[in-house]
């Protein structure tokens, strides 16, 4: 069995609802899935009343990125994939 360790990038937009503001969602992408995450844009109110929106550039292997996207999807977060139209 061969493992493809080629690094790749994926740009996504992620909506994090206010009930997840105290959860380390983005941090887990790094610690649990081994990704490098660059936040290229973000909107989060100073009082954190509403949802947060994050434009993320994910770097890792295809398998790492896929696992991380499944994690985000399992949380019920809205994910927009820039390489596709619509929600992931």
C-alpha positions in Angstrom: 0.0 0.0 0.0 1.4 3.4 -1.0 0.7 6.6 0.8 0.6 9.8 -1.1 2.3 12.4 1.1 2.1 15.1 -1.5 1.0 18.4 0.1 -1.9 20.2 -1.5 -4.0 23.3 -0.8 -7.7 23.8 -0.5 -9.4 27.1 0.1 -12.7 27.0 1.9 -15.1 29.5 3.6 -16.4 28.3 6.9 -19.4 29.5 9.0 -19.0 28.9 12.7 -22.2 29.5 14.6 -22.2 31.3 17.9 -22.7 28.1 19.9 -19.2 26.9 18.7 -17.4 30.2 19.5 -15.9 28.6 22.7 -14.8 25.4 20.9 -11.4 25.2 19.3 -12.7 24.2 15.9 -9.9 25.8 13.8 -7.2 24.7 16.3 -8.3 21.1 16.0 -7.7 21.2 12.2 -4.0 21.7 13.2 -3.7 19.5 16.3 -6.0 16.6 15.3 -5.6 16.6 11.5 -2.0 17.9 11.0 -3.0 20.7 8.7 -1.4 24.0 8.2 -4.2 26.6 8.4 -3.9 30.2 7.1 -6.9 32.5 7.9 -7.0 34.8 4.9 -10.2 36.6 6.0 -12.5 36.5 9.0 -15.6 38.2 10.3 -16.4 37.8 14.0 -18.2 40.5 16.0 -16.4 41.9 19.0 -19.3 40.8 21.2 -19.5 37.4 19.5 -23.2 37.5 19.3 -23.5 36.3 15.7 -21.9 33.7 13.5 -18.3 33.8 12.5 -17.1 33.5 8.9 -13.6 32.4 8.1 -11.8 32.1 4.7 -9.2 29.4 5.3 -6.4 28.0 3.2 -5.8 24.5 4.3 -2.5 22.8 3.5 -1.8 19.1 4.0 -2.1 15.8 2.3 -5.4 15.0 0.4 -6.3 12.5 3.1 -5.7 14.9 5.9 -7.8 17.6 4.2 -10.6 15.1 3.5 -10.6 13.9 7.1 -10.7 17.5 8.4 -13.6 18.4 6.1 -15.5 15.4 7.3 -14.9 16.6 10.9 -16.3 20.0 10.1 -19.2 18.5 8.2 -20.0 16.2 11.2 -20.2 19.3 13.4 -22.9 20.6 11.0 -20.9 23.6 9.9 -21.5 25.3 6.6 -18.4 24.8 4.3 -18.0 26.5 0.9 -15.4 25.0 -1.3 -13.9 27.5 -3.7 -13.1 24.8 -6.3 -16.8 23.8 -6.4 -20.0 25.7 -6.5 -22.2 25.6 -3.4 -21.7 24.0 0.0 -19.3 21.1 0.5 
